[in-house]
Amino acid sequence: MFESTVTFLDWVGIVVFSLTGALVASRKQMDVVGFVLPLG
């Protein structure tokens, strides 16, 4: 039970950080390459 909860929270964290990274890249008007490989 505890192990599945931790795994679920791990996936939620990955999704949230991915979405926030995509929003930042969108605000900086990056292209698809900038979304995948943020270099600056």
C-alpha positions as CSV (number, residue, x, y, z in Angstrom):
1,M,0.0,0.0,0.0
2,F,2.7,2.5,1.0
3,E,4.9,1.6,-1.9
4,S,2.1,2.2,-4.4
5,T,1.3,5.5,-2.8
6,V,4.9,6.7,-3.1
7,T,5.0,5.5,-6.7
8,F,1.8,7.5,-7.5
9,L,3.2,10.6,-5.9
10,D,6.4,10.2,-7.8
11,W,4.5,10.2,-11.1
12,V,2.4,13.2,-10.1
13,G,5.6,15.1,-9.3
14,I,7.0,14.2,-12.7
15,V,3.9,15.4,-14.5
16,V,3.7,18.7,-12.5
17,F,7.3,19.5,-13.1
18,S,7.0,18.7,-16.8
19,L,4.0,21.0,-17.2
20,T,5.6,23.8,-15.3
21,G,8.7,23.5,-17.5
22,A,6.6,23.5,-20.6
23,L,4.8,26.7,-19.4
24,V,8.1,28.5,-18.8
25,A,9.4,27.5,-22.2
26,S,6.1,28.7,-23.8
27,R,6.4,32.1,-22.0
28,K,10.0,32.4,-23.3
29,Q,8.6,31.6,-26.8
30,M,10.9,28.6,-27.4
31,D,10.3,26.3,-30.3
32,V,10.0,22.5,-30.0
33,V,13.7,22.0,-29.6
34,G,13.7,24.5,-26.7
35,F,11.0,22.5,-25.0
36,V,13.0,19.3,-25.2
37,L,16.5,20.7,-24.7
38,P,16.4,23.8,-22.6
39,L,19.8,25.3,-23.1
40,G,19.4,28.7,-21.6
